Amino acid sequence: FKLTFNGVLSQSKTPKEIIIIDSSEDLLIQQFLEEETHTKSIEIIYLRQVKKLFPGAARNLGVSIASSRWIAFLDTKTIPDSNWLKSSLKKAISSKADVVFGKTKYKASTSFQFYLIGSTYGYYPIVTVPGTLISKNKFQETNGFNSIVRSGEDIEWKKEVSEKFYTTEIDDRESLSYSSLPRTLYKTLKKFFIYQMHGA
């Protein structure tokens, strides 16, 4: 979370507000934010949820309280580069797009992760909901994210957006990186089993 949060703070285009929906089992995010002293110029909206929320439900909740015209999504482990917001907003305005999908590059720090990426996500950046920029008005015209599944809600939402809005774009750059893949076969099988059950 810390790397993602600091990545948002270092944006060349400063966001109006940062909305954090936290339903983790511990208080590490809350404690970090209480100790953070460099965010006075940006409004931080922190919502602690006692009940565990799946990603779709958390995003829907975040959008519902957002006051900005544009909404940008990140997950806790997707790290944006410093020009992510500026680049996405520039593309949205120049193309008159309702949504600009993000691009994430999966990175490996172990040989196991390297082969895991090769056999799943691939070594090229992929289009993802994290990193995506969309106008709030257009988001409200969608059905939102499926809130009762652990995975697959992003694919379903991207499909709906692509079919409903003619003016969709994809970021030209790989603005996000993800380096938190499992490091063992057991954890990989457990994660993929849970994700595929929800996806199905």
N, C-alpha and C positions, 0 to 999 in steps of 0.2 A: 504493500500500500504506500509506503513512504516514497518509493521511487516514482510511482504514478503521480502521487500528490505533488512532489517536487517538480515533476515534468510539466504539470499544469501551471504551477507558479512561474516556471521559466519561459512560458510562451511569449513569443514576440508580439502576439496579439492577445492582450490581457482579457480574460473572461470577466463578465460582469459579476457572475456568482459561481460558486462551486457547490453542488448539491451532493451530499454523501448519504447514501442509504446503507446502514450497517446492521446486519442481522447475524453477525458472526457470534461464535460461542464465547469468545473472550472479550475483554475490554481494551485490547491493545490499540485499536484505531482511535477509540475515544480518548485514551490516555495520551496518545501521540498528538492529537489535535489540541488537547488542553495545554500541552507543553509548547506547541508551535507558536512562535511570536512574530513571524514574518508575513502574516496574511492580513494585516489590518486594512490594506487598500482594496481587498477583494472580500465580498460578503461570503462567508462560509455558512451553509445551511446543513446542519448535521441532524439526522434522524436515526435514533437507535430503536430498532425493532426487536422486541423480545421473541416474537414468533419468527421462525426461520422463513426467509423469503427466497424464492427461486429468482434467477436473474430477470426474467420477464416482469415479475411482480415488482421488483425493485425499480426497474426502469420506468414502469408505468407510474409508480408513486412519485418518482423524481420529477417526471414531466408534469405531473398534476400540480406541483407546487412551484414550478419554474416561472420566473417573471420575464425572461428574455424572449426576444423574437425568434432566436435560433437556439436549438438544442443540440448538444454534442455528447456522444456516449463514450464512456470508457469503462473497462472492468478493472478490478483491483490490481491485476497483474499485467495489464497492457500498458507499456511505457511509450508515451508520445515524444517525438522529437520537438525541438523548440519552435518550429515553423508549422506545426500541424494545423492549428486553428487558422492562422493567417492564410495558409495555402488553400485550405478547404473553403473558407469564406470567399476568397478571391475567385475560386473556380465556380462557386455557387452564383455569385453575382455576375461574373462575365458570361456564364452559360445560361443565366436565368433559370437555374435548376432549383427544384423543390427539395432535392436531397443529393448529397454527395457521399457515397459509400466510402468507408475507410479501407485501408490496406494494411495488413499485418504480416510481418516477417517473423516466422518461428525460428528461434536460434537455439543452438545446442552448446552445452559446456562439457558434455561427456560423450564418449563414443556410442553409448546406448541411445542417448537422445538423438544423436546424429542419424542413426539408422531408423529410429522411430519416426523422425520427421520425414525421412525418405520414403517410408512405407505408408505414411498417412497423409500429412498436410502437404508434403512436397517442399522443395527448396526455394520456390519462388513465392513472392508475397501473394496472399489470398484476400479476397474481398470479405470484409467482416463488419458486423454491427459496431464493435468497438472502433472508434475512429470516425464513425459516421456523423455527418452534420445534416440536420433537417429543420425546416421551419416548424415552429410549434403548431401553427394553424394546420399545416399539412399532416403532421403527426396525428392531430385530433380527428382528421378525416379517415384515419385507418382504424382498425379494430384494436390497435395496441398490441402488445406482446402477450402471448399465451402465458398466463401467470401460474399454471398448475403443473408445469413440466420442468424438469431440471435442464434439459437440453432440447435442441431442435426448434425452439421458439424463434431463434434468430433467422433460421432458414425460412421458416413460414412467413415471418414479417417481411424479410427482403423480397420474397416472391410476391406478396401482396402489394408492396410499394412499387415494385417494378411493373406490375400489371396495371396499377391504378393511376400512376403518374407518368406522363410522357417524358417529363424533364428530369431524368435521373442521370447522375454522372458518377464516375469513379475517380477517386483521388489519383493524380498522376504519380504520386510518390508513395514509397513505403514508409508512411509516417509513424507507424507503431511497430514495436517489437515485443515479442513474448518469449521469455526464457524460463518458464516455470513448468515445463513438461516433467512427467514422472521420471525418476532415475532408476527404477527397477521394473522388472517384468511383472512382478506381483501387483505393484501399484498401478501399472499401466492397464493390466487386465481388469482390475477392480474398477478403475475410472471408466474405461470403455464399456464395461458391462452395464454400469449404472446409466451412462449417457445413452447407450443404444436402447435400453429398456424404455427410458423416457422419450427418446426420439421416435421409437416405434408407436 
